[in-house]
Amino acid sequence: MSETPTNDASVESSQDRELRETLGTALGTAQEHLQQNGGFLPFAVTLSDDGELRIVLVTPGEPDEHGDIDAGGMLADIHELLRQGRDDFKAVAVVSDVSLPDHGSDGIHGAAEHRDGEVRAAIIPYTPTVDGFAFSGMEPDTHEPSIWVD
């Protein structure tokens, strides 16, 4: 009788694939919204246990006296919703529009977490053009876990 060894590499590649799929979908969706609408509000993409990707949105609060929406408050609300439902997800990715002073531009920031512990984050710098927006290459970024923490 022979035993089949556990292949940790297949577990890692599954986590990696699920994170890439979730983060890639979130970043791509943000790029589409930016091109179509000239901007986007923070949102998340979840990967459920059955492999389905879903977008998670929260309603923004009332704009302040300058017409600005509290994106930080929206991010906090999204993180809270994801923490509450985390038992139903394999992976999540949260995206937001950020200022990138080192690049002299704005960017899309995406951070993905897997329930088994792996974390991945990236930014995509962008600049406005006559025809919409020009996106630079994706760059890795740092991120600390925030969903599967207690």
VEXMARNU-103990 format. One record per residue: residue in three letters; x, y, z of N, C-alpha, C, CB in turn; residue number from 1. Coordinates in steps of 0.2 Angstrom, whole numbers. Last residue first. Glycine has a CB too. Example, Ala and Ser with C-alpha at 12.3 -4.5 7.8 and 13.67 -1.06 7.14 Angstrom:
% VEXMARNU-103990
PT aa nxx nyy nzz caxx cayy cazz cxx cyy czz cbxx cbyy cbzz i
PT ser 64 -11 35 68 -5 36 64 0 39 70 -3 29 2
PT ala 66 -28 39 62 -22 39 66 -16 39 57 -22 45 1
//
This chain:
% VEXMARNU-103990
PT aa nxx nyy nzz caxx cayy cazz cxx cyy czz cbxx cbyy cbzz i
PT asp -39 193 67 -44 193 73 -41 198 79 -46 187 76 150
PT val -40 192 50 -36 194 56 -41 194 61 -32 200 55 149
PT trp -44 192 36 -43 186 40 -39 187 46 -41 180 36 148
PT ile -43 206 32 -49 202 32 -49 196 37 -51 200 25 147
PT ser -30 211 32 -35 215 36 -42 211 36 -36 221 32 146
PT pro -12 209 30 -19 206 30 -24 211 34 -18 199 33 145
PT glu -4 223 22 -5 219 28 -12 216 27 -4 223 34 144
PT his 6 226 7 -1 226 10 -1 221 16 -6 224 5 143
PT thr 15 234 -6 14 230 0 7 231 3 20 233 5 142
PT asp 15 230 -24 15 235 -18 14 230 -12 8 239 -19 141
PT pro 21 229 -41 19 226 -34 19 232 -29 24 221 -33 140
PT glu 13 237 -54 19 237 -50 17 234 -44 22 244 -49 139
PT met 8 237 -71 6 236 -65 13 235 -61 2 229 -64 138
PT gly 12 251 -82 12 244 -80 11 243 -73 19 241 -82 137
PT ser 0 264 -84 7 262 -84 6 254 -82 11 266 -79 136
PT phe -13 270 -95 -11 266 -89 -4 263 -90 -16 260 -88 135
PT ala -21 284 -99 -16 280 -101 -13 276 -95 -10 284 -104 134
PT phe -38 288 -103 -33 287 -98 -28 283 -101 -35 285 -91 133
PT gly -45 298 -115 -47 294 -108 -41 294 -104 -49 287 -110 132
PT asp -40 305 -125 -45 300 -127 -47 296 -120 -42 295 -132 131
PT val -31 314 -119 -37 317 -123 -42 311 -124 -34 319 -130 130
PT thr -28 307 -103 -26 309 -110 -32 312 -113 -24 302 -114 129
PT pro -22 305 -86 -28 307 -91 -25 309 -98 -32 313 -88 128
PT thr -13 291 -80 -14 298 -82 -19 300 -87 -7 301 -84 127
PT tyr -9 279 -68 -13 281 -74 -13 289 -74 -20 279 -74 126
PT pro -2 264 -60 -2 272 -61 -6 273 -68 5 274 -61 125
PT ile -8 252 -51 -7 253 -59 -8 261 -59 -13 250 -63 124
PT ile -1 241 -39 -4 248 -41 -3 248 -48 0 254 -37 123
PT ala -5 227 -28 -2 230 -34 -5 237 -35 -3 226 -40 122
PT ala -3 213 -17 -5 220 -19 -2 223 -25 -5 224 -12 121
PT arg -7 198 -8 -4 201 -14 -7 208 -15 -5 197 -20 120
PT val -5 185 4 -8 192 2 -4 195 -4 -6 197 8 119
PT glu -11 170 11 -7 173 6 -10 180 5 -6 169 0 118
PT gly -20 164 20 -14 168 22 -11 172 17 -10 164 26 117
PT asp -31 157 17 -26 153 19 -20 157 21 -24 147 14 116
PT arg -39 167 11 -41 164 18 -36 160 21 -48 161 18 115
PT his -30 180 3 -33 173 3 -34 170 10 -28 168 -1 114
PT glu -32 196 -3 -30 191 3 -34 185 1 -32 194 9 113
PT ala -26 210 -12 -30 204 -12 -27 200 -6 -29 200 -18 112
PT ala -28 227 -17 -25 222 -12 -29 216 -11 -24 226 -5 111
PT gly -24 240 -28 -28 233 -27 -24 229 -22 -29 230 -33 110
PT his -26 256 -34 -22 251 -29 -27 245 -28 -21 255 -22 109
PT ile -23 266 -47 -27 261 -45 -23 256 -40 -31 256 -50 108
PT gly -17 283 -46 -16 276 -48 -22 272 -45 -10 273 -45 107
PT asp -11 298 -52 -15 294 -48 -14 287 -50 -22 297 -49 106
PT ser 6 305 -52 0 304 -55 -5 300 -50 1 299 -61 105
PT gly 19 306 -48 17 312 -51 10 310 -55 21 315 -56 104
PT his 25 295 -42 24 294 -49 22 301 -53 19 289 -51 103
PT asp 25 300 -29 31 297 -32 31 297 -40 34 291 -29 102
PT pro 11 302 -27 16 307 -27 22 305 -31 17 310 -21 101
PT leu -2 295 -31 4 292 -31 9 298 -32 5 287 -37 100
PT ser -18 293 -24 -13 298 -27 -6 295 -26 -14 304 -23 99
PT val -30 280 -29 -25 283 -24 -21 288 -28 -21 278 -21 98
PT asp -45 271 -28 -41 276 -32 -37 280 -27 -46 281 -36 97
PT ser -45 254 -24 -47 261 -23 -43 265 -27 -46 263 -16 96
PT val -51 237 -21 -48 242 -25 -50 249 -23 -49 240 -32 95
PT val -48 221 -14 -51 228 -13 -47 233 -17 -51 230 -5 94
PT ala -52 204 -15 -48 210 -17 -52 216 -16 -46 209 -24 93
PT val -52 188 -7 -55 195 -8 -50 199 -11 -59 197 -2 92
PT ala -55 170 -7 -51 176 -8 -55 182 -9 -46 175 -14 91
PT lys -65 162 -3 -59 159 -3 -54 165 -3 -58 155 -9 90
PT phe -79 166 8 -75 167 3 -68 163 3 -73 175 3 89
PT asp -87 164 19 -90 161 13 -85 163 7 -96 165 12 88
PT asp -81 169 30 -81 162 30 -84 159 23 -86 160 36 87
PT arg -82 183 28 -76 180 26 -76 172 26 -70 182 31 86
PT gly -92 192 31 -94 187 27 -88 182 25 -97 189 21 85
PT gln -86 201 40 -92 198 42 -94 192 38 -98 203 42 84
PT arg -75 206 32 -74 202 38 -80 198 40 -71 207 44 83
PT leu -83 213 22 -79 207 20 -77 203 26 -73 209 17 82
PT leu -89 223 30 -93 218 26 -89 212 25 -96 221 20 81
PT glu -76 230 33 -81 227 39 -86 222 36 -85 232 42 80
PT his -72 234 21 -68 229 25 -72 226 30 -62 233 28 79
PT ile -82 243 18 -81 237 13 -77 232 17 -77 239 7 78
PT asp -80 253 28 -87 249 27 -86 242 23 -92 253 24 77
PT ala -68 257 24 -69 254 31 -75 250 31 -69 260 36 76
PT leu -70 263 12 -66 257 12 -67 253 19 -58 260 12 75
PT met -79 273 15 -82 268 11 -77 261 12 -82 270 4 74
PT gly -70 281 22 -76 278 26 -79 272 22 -81 283 27 73
PT gly -62 285 12 -59 281 17 -65 278 21 -55 286 22 72
PT ala -71 292 4 -68 286 1 -65 282 7 -63 287 -4 71
PT asp -82 303 6 -78 300 10 -76 293 8 -81 300 18 70
PT ile -83 314 -8 -86 308 -4 -81 305 0 -89 303 -10 69
PT asp -85 332 -10 -81 326 -9 -84 320 -6 -74 327 -6 68
PT gly -92 344 -10 -94 339 -15 -90 332 -15 -94 342 -21 67
PT his -88 352 0 -84 353 -6 -87 348 -11 -77 352 -5 66
PT glu -96 348 11 -97 354 8 -94 356 2 -96 360 13 65
PT asp -97 330 6 -96 335 11 -97 342 8 -88 335 14 64
PT pro -110 318 1 -104 322 0 -103 328 5 -104 325 -7 63
PT glu -116 305 12 -117 311 8 -111 315 7 -122 316 13 62
PT gly -108 289 8 -111 294 12 -113 300 8 -108 295 19 61
PT pro -110 276 -5 -107 282 -2 -111 286 3 -103 286 -7 60
PT thr -114 260 -2 -117 266 -4 -113 271 -1 -124 267 -2 59
PT val -103 247 -8 -106 250 -2 -109 257 -5 -102 251 4 58
PT leu -101 231 -16 -101 239 -16 -105 241 -10 -105 241 -23 57
PT val -93 218 -23 -96 221 -17 -95 228 -17 -92 217 -10 56
PT ile -94 206 -36 -92 213 -34 -96 215 -28 -94 218 -40 55
PT arg -89 189 -37 -94 194 -36 -91 201 -34 -99 191 -30 54
PT leu -85 174 -44 -83 180 -43 -89 185 -42 -78 183 -48 53
PT glu -86 157 -39 -89 163 -42 -86 169 -40 -97 163 -41 52
PT gly -82 146 -32 -78 148 -38 -81 154 -41 -77 143 -43 51
PT asp -88 142 -21 -90 138 -27 -86 141 -33 -98 139 -28 50
PT asp -83 150 -12 -81 143 -11 -83 140 -18 -84 140 -5 49
PT ser -80 166 -21 -83 161 -16 -81 154 -16 -91 161 -18 48
PT leu -71 180 -21 -71 173 -24 -74 168 -19 -63 171 -26 47
PT thr -75 197 -23 -74 191 -19 -74 185 -23 -80 190 -13 46
PT val -70 213 -24 -72 207 -28 -70 201 -23 -68 207 -35 45
PT ala -75 230 -19 -71 223 -18 -74 218 -23 -72 221 -11 44
PT phe -72 248 -21 -76 242 -21 -72 235 -20 -80 241 -28 43
PT pro -72 265 -21 -69 259 -19 -74 254 -19 -67 260 -12 42
PT leu -77 273 -37 -77 273 -30 -74 266 -27 -84 274 -27 41
PT phe -69 280 -51 -73 275 -48 -72 275 -41 -70 268 -50 40
PT gly -69 289 -67 -67 288 -60 -71 282 -57 -69 294 -56 39
PT gly -74 290 -80 -69 295 -78 -67 295 -70 -72 302 -79 38
PT asn -82 280 -85 -85 285 -81 -80 291 -78 -88 282 -75 37
PT gln -74 272 -93 -81 273 -95 -83 279 -91 -85 267 -94 36
PT gln -61 271 -87 -62 273 -94 -69 275 -96 -59 267 -98 35
PT leu -65 267 -74 -61 273 -75 -62 276 -82 -54 273 -73 34
PT his -71 255 -77 -75 260 -74 -71 267 -75 -76 259 -66 33
PT glu -59 248 -81 -65 249 -86 -69 255 -83 -69 242 -86 32
PT gln -51 248 -70 -49 251 -76 -55 253 -81 -43 247 -80 31
PT ala -59 240 -61 -57 247 -60 -55 251 -66 -52 248 -54 30
PT thr -58 228 -68 -65 231 -67 -64 239 -66 -69 228 -62 29
PT gly -45 225 -66 -47 226 -73 -54 230 -73 -48 219 -76 28
PT leu -44 224 -52 -40 229 -56 -43 231 -63 -33 227 -56 27
PT ala -53 213 -51 -54 219 -47 -50 225 -51 -52 219 -40 26
PT thr -46 203 -58 -53 205 -60 -55 212 -57 -58 200 -57 25
PT gly -34 202 -52 -34 204 -59 -41 206 -61 -32 198 -63 24
PT leu -38 197 -39 -35 204 -40 -35 206 -47 -27 204 -37 23
PT thr -43 185 -43 -47 190 -39 -44 197 -40 -48 188 -32 22
PT glu -33 179 -49 -39 179 -53 -43 185 -49 -43 173 -53 21
PT arg -23 179 -40 -21 182 -46 -28 183 -49 -17 178 -50 20
PT leu -29 171 -30 -27 178 -28 -26 182 -35 -21 178 -24 19
PT glu -29 159 -37 -36 162 -34 -34 169 -33 -38 158 -28 18
PT arg -16 156 -39 -20 157 -45 -27 160 -42 -22 150 -47 17
PT asp -11 155 -26 -8 160 -30 -13 161 -36 -2 158 -33 16
PT gln -18 144 -21 -19 150 -18 -17 156 -23 -15 151 -11 15
PT ser -13 134 -30 -20 136 -30 -22 142 -27 -24 130 -26 14
PT ser 0 135 -27 -2 137 -34 -9 138 -34 0 132 -39 13
PT glu -1 129 -14 2 136 -15 0 139 -22 9 136 -14 12
PT val -5 117 -17 -9 121 -13 -7 128 -14 -8 119 -5 11
PT ser 5 112 -25 -1 113 -28 -6 117 -24 -4 106 -29 10
PT ala 16 112 -15 16 117 -21 9 117 -24 21 114 -26 9
PT asp 13 102 -6 12 109 -4 12 114 -10 17 111 1 8
PT asn 6 87 -9 10 92 -13 8 99 -11 8 91 -20 7
PT thr 7 73 1 4 80 0 9 84 -4 2 83 7 6
PT pro 10 57 -7 12 63 -3 8 69 -4 20 64 -4 5
PT thr 0 43 -5 2 49 -10 4 55 -5 -5 51 -14 4
PT glu 7 28 0 3 34 2 5 39 -4 5 36 9 3
PT ser 3 11 -5 7 17 -5 3 23 -3 10 18 -12 2
PT met 4 -6 0 0 0 0 4 6 0 -5 0 6 1
//
